[in-house]
Amino acid sequence: MTPRKEKVVVGLSGGVDSAIAAARLKAQGWDVTALFMKNWEEDDDAEYCAAREDLAMAERVVEVLDIPLRTVNFAHEYWERVFAIFLREYEAGRTPNPDVLCNREIKFKEFLSYARHLGSNYIATGHYARVEQLGSAFRLLKARDRTKDQSYFLHTLDQTALSPTLFPLGEVHKKEVRAEAKALGLPNAERKDSTGICFIGEKRFADFLARYLPPKPGRMCTPDGEPVGEHQGMWFYTLGQRHGLNIGGPGEAWYVAAKDMARNILTVVQGHDHPRLMRRSVMVEDMHWLGDEPDASLIHCCAKTRYRQADQACVAHIRGNGTLFVEFEEHQRTPTPGQSLVLYRDDEVLGGGIIDTTHPVDSL
C-alpha cells in the first residue's frame, strides 16, 4: 500500500487488531477516520452490554491515535439481514455462520456505503486476510499468519467489496500486532480477543437461543432406532456435538450424527470417529465465486468445511445453478449443513457456498 493522503474509514471495534489497522494506515499517510458500528441492541442493559464497553475502548484508542471517531447504528439492518436468517436456519435444523453473513451484509456493504457517504473511497478492517490486484480483478488471499487467517469468513465478498478494501494486518503476525500496540501505548494492547458469536457474548448458547426458539423435546435414538435419551429441541444441537447429551451407560462417548426434523428425532452414535460421522463428499449450494466461474466442469483444489481446519484436497464438480458436488481425498468428520465450504488454490480463495448433507451424494 503506497502512502498517500487519501481518505480511508477504518472499522474500529474496540479490539487491538482494528486499532493497529488504523495506526498502520495513519503511519502510511492515509487520512484516517474510525467508525464504530453498533450492530446489536437486544442486551442494552446494566447486566450485559459489550457494545458500550467496546465503544468506550474505541474512544480511548482514537484519543491516543489522534484520529476522528464516528459511530453508526446498523442494528436494524443486522437484525433483518443476519439475525433473522440465523434463527430461520437453526429452526430448520441447520447450523448457520452469522460471521459470514455479517461480513457480506454489514461490514462490506452497509459499512462501505456509509464510508462513501463520509467521502471516502476506501474502507479498512482488522481482518487477517490479503487483497491483491491482478489486472482489473481483485483476489482474496490468506493472511501470512496462518493461525489467524480469516479469509474463510470473507468468501462471499465480490469485486465491488474487494476493490476498495484494505487489510493492513494481512502481512503481519499477531505477536507483531500486540508489540506495536504496546509501543504505541494503546489501552487495548493486552485486551483479550473476542471469540464466538458476537451477539451472544459470554452467555450460554442454549440459554440465548431459547429466548427465540423455545424447547421442543424429542427422542435421541441410535441409528437402529433404540431410544437412549431425550433432547430439548433440535436447534440446540449440531452434528458432531458431544457435550450436553446427558446419555449415561458404558462405552465410548456419544455424538450427534443426524437430525430428523420431520419426526423430531436426534440420531446419536458412540465413538469420535463413528462411520455415521464421516463423509467423503458433500453437496454445496448458493455457491459464490470471487472471480469468474471456472470454465471447466471440475477443478482440483482444496477446501475447508470449518474455520481453522487444515486445507483438505478435493475435486469440485461444478453442477451449475450455484451448486457443487465436492469429493474429498480423505474422509471428513461431520461436515455440517448450514456451514460454509470454502475452496482454495494455494493462498487464493476461489469461492464458497453452503454445505448440504441431506442428499445421498457419496457417489456420482
N, C-alpha and C positions, 0 to 999 in steps of 0.2 A: 504494500500500500504506500504510494508516493505521498509525502507530506504536501498538503495543500489547504488553503484557507477556504474550505467548503463546509457547509453545514451538515451535520450528522446528528440524528436523535438516537440516543442510547437508551434501551430499556433497562432501567435500574430497579432491581428487585429488593435491595437491602442486603444481598449476599455479596461475598467477596469477588466472585467471578465477574459479575456485571460492573462492579466498581473498578476493577482493574481494566476491563474493556474500555470504560470511559477514560480512565487515566492514560492508557496507552494511546488512544486516539488524540487526546489533547496534546500529549507529548509529541505526536507526529505532525501537529499543526492544524488539526481539524477544529472547526468551530463547533464545540460540543454542547448540546442541550440534553439533559437527562429527563426521562419520562417514567414516572411511576404509574403502573397500570393496576387499578383495583378491579379484580375480576369476580370477587365473591363477597356477598353481603349477608349470607344466612346466619353467620355466627358473630355478628357485631354486638357483642355484649361484654359485660365486665369479666365473665368467666373465661372467654376464649375469643381472641381477635388477633390472629397472626398478622393481618394486614396493617393494623395500627402499629404494631411493633416494627414491621418491615418499613413502613413509611418513616417512622421516627429514625431508623437507622439510615435510610436513604438521605434524609435531611442532614444528618451528621456527616455523611460521606461527601455530599456536594459542597458542604462548607469547607472541608479540607481540600477538595479538588478545585474549588473556586469556579464552579460551573452552575448555570441556572437549572432549576428543577421545576418541571411541570407535573401535574397529576391529572389523570383522566379515569373515569369510571366506565368500564366495559362490562359491568355485572349483568346487565340485561342481555347483551349480546352473548356473553358466556353461558348464561342460563339457557337461552334458546338454541344455541348452535353447538354447545358442548355438553352441558349437564343433562339436558333433556334427552339427548341421544344416548348418553351414558346410562341413564335409567332404563330407557327402552331396550337397550342391548342386554342389560342384566336381567330384565323381566323376561326376555326371550330365551334366557339360558346361556347367553354368550358372555365373554369377558372382554369388554372394550378397553381401549387405551386412551384415556382422556388427554394425555400429554400430546399425542399425535394430533388429535382434533384441535386442541388449543393452539398449537403451532400454526396449523393451517388456517383456522378461522379467526384467531385473535392476534397472536404475536406477529404474524406475517401477512395479515390482511387489514384488520382494523388499525393495528399499530402503524403499518405503512401508510394507510390513508390519513391518519392523524398527523404523522410526521410531515407529509406533503402539505397538509393544512397549515403547519407551522413554517413552511417554506423550505423544507429540506428534501433533497432528492435521495438521501441515503438514511438507512437505519443500521443499527448495530445491536448485538446482544452478547451475553456472556457464554453462549453455547460453545462447546468444544467441537468444532467442525471447520471445514475449509470450503471456500468457493474459488473456483479457478475459471477464468475466461479462456475459451478456445475458439478463436474466430468470433462469430457473433453469438455463440452459445455459451452458457454458464454451466459448469459441472459442480456437483456437490461431492466433496471428498471427506474421508475420515480425518479426524484430528490426529496430530502427531502423537499425542498422549493417548495411546490405545485404551488405557484403563479408564479414561474419562470421556472417550468419544461418544458424541450424542447424535451422530448422523442418522441412526436408526429412527429417532423421533422426528426427523426433518424430511422424511422421504416423500411426503405429499406436497412439498413446495414445487412451484412451477417456475418457469423462466422469469415471469413478471415479479415474483418474490425474490428469486435468487440474484437478479441483476443489480438491485440497489442495496443488497445486504452485505454487511461486513461482519466477520467473525474474528476479532482481534486475538482470541485465545487459541485459534486453530493450530498455531505453530509452536505453542509452548506447553510445558508440563505443569501440573497443578502445584507442585512444590515451588516452581518459579513464581506462580501467582501469589502464593502465600508470602513468599520472601519479598516480593515487590510491595505488597500491601503493608507489611511491617515497616519497610524502608520509608514508605510514604506517610506512615503514622495513621493509617486508616483505622477507624474504630471497629471495623468488622474483620480485621486481619485474621483473627482466630475464631470467628463465628462458625458454628457448625453448619455444614452443608444441609440443605433441605433434602429430604428423601420422601418417597411415596407420593401419593396423590395430593396435590396442593390443597384442595378444599376440604380434605379430611384431616390433615394435620396430625396431631398426636392422638386423635380419638381412635377407638377400636373400630375397624372397618365394618364389622357386622352391626354394631350399635348404630353407626352412622347410616348404613343402608336401610336399617329397619325403620328409620324415620320416614322413608319414602316408599319402601316396598315392605309391607307387613309380612310377618311369618306365615308360611303355608306348609305345615308339617306333612311329611310323607314317609314312605319306607326307604331304607337303604338295603339293597339286596346284592347278593353275589351274582356273577354272570349266569348262574344256573337258576336264579330266581329265589334263592333262600334268603329270607329276611334276617338281617343281622343288627339292625338298629333303626333309628328314626332320624330323619333330617328335619330342619326347621324351615326350609324353603330353598328351592333350587338355586336362587340368586345369591345365596350366601356361600356357595361352593364353586370351585373351579377345578378343571381337570388337573390331576396330579397332586391335589391337596391332601395333606396328611393330618395336620392339626385340626382339632375341633370336631372330629368324627365321633369320638367317645364310644368306640367299639371295643369291648373287652375281649377276654379269651386268649388262648395260647397262639403261638405262631408269630409270623412277621407282622410289621405294621400295615395298617390299611390305608389305601389311597383311592381317591375318586377317579373312576375310569370312564364314566359316561353319564349323560343326563337324558332321561326320557321325560320330556316336558309334558307330553300328552297324558301319561299315566302318573306323573309326579313321582317317579322312582329314580333314585340315585344309585347307579351301579358302582360298587366298590370291590377292590381286589387286594390281595395281600402280596407284599413284595415291591420294592422300589422299582425293579425292572420287569415287572409282570408283562407278558406279551400284550395284554389289553391296553397297556400304557404306551406302547411303541408303535411307530408308523414309519414307513419308508416313503410315503407320498401324501400330498395334500392338494386340494383344490384351493385356488386363490381367486377372490372376487374383488371387484372395484379396483382393478389394477391401475396404478398411476405411474407413467414413465416420466422421468425428469427431462429427458430429451425426446427425440422422435422414437416412436415404437419401432423396435427392430424389424428389419425386412424378413429375416429368417423365421421359420416356424418353431425353431427350438434354439436355445442358447445354453452353452456350458458356462456356468458361473458359480458363485457361492451365495448362500442365503443365511439369514438369521431369522429364527421364529420367535425370539425374545431378546430383549436388551441384555447386553453383557455375554451373550452366547458367542463362542468362537465361530468363525466362518465355517459353514458346512457346504462341502462340494455338492453340486446338484445339476440337474438338467431341467430347464424350464421350457415346457411345451406351450407355445402361445396358441390359445384356442380362439381368440377373437372375442369381441363384445366384452372386453375388460376382464377376461378370465384366463387363468393359467393352470396347467397341471404340472406340479413340481415333484420330481423324483430325486431323492437323496441317495448318495453313495452309502451312507450309514443310517441305521435306524435312529429316529428322533423320538425323544421322550415327550409325550403329551403336547404336541402342537395344539394350540387352544383356539377354538372358534371365537372370532371377535378380535383376536390379537393380530398384530401386523407381521407379515412375512416380507422382509426387505432383501432385494437382490443386490449383490456387489460384484464388481470385477476389479480385483486388486483393491485400490483405495476408493474407487468411484462407486457412488450409489447410482444404480441403474433405475430403480423404482421400487415400488412395493404395493401390497394390497392386503386384503383381509382374509384370514385363514377360515376355510370352511371344511370341517371334517365330517360333515353329515352324509356325504356321498361315499359309496364304496369305490375308492379310486386306487386301491393298491395294485392295480394292473391297468395297462392301457386297453 
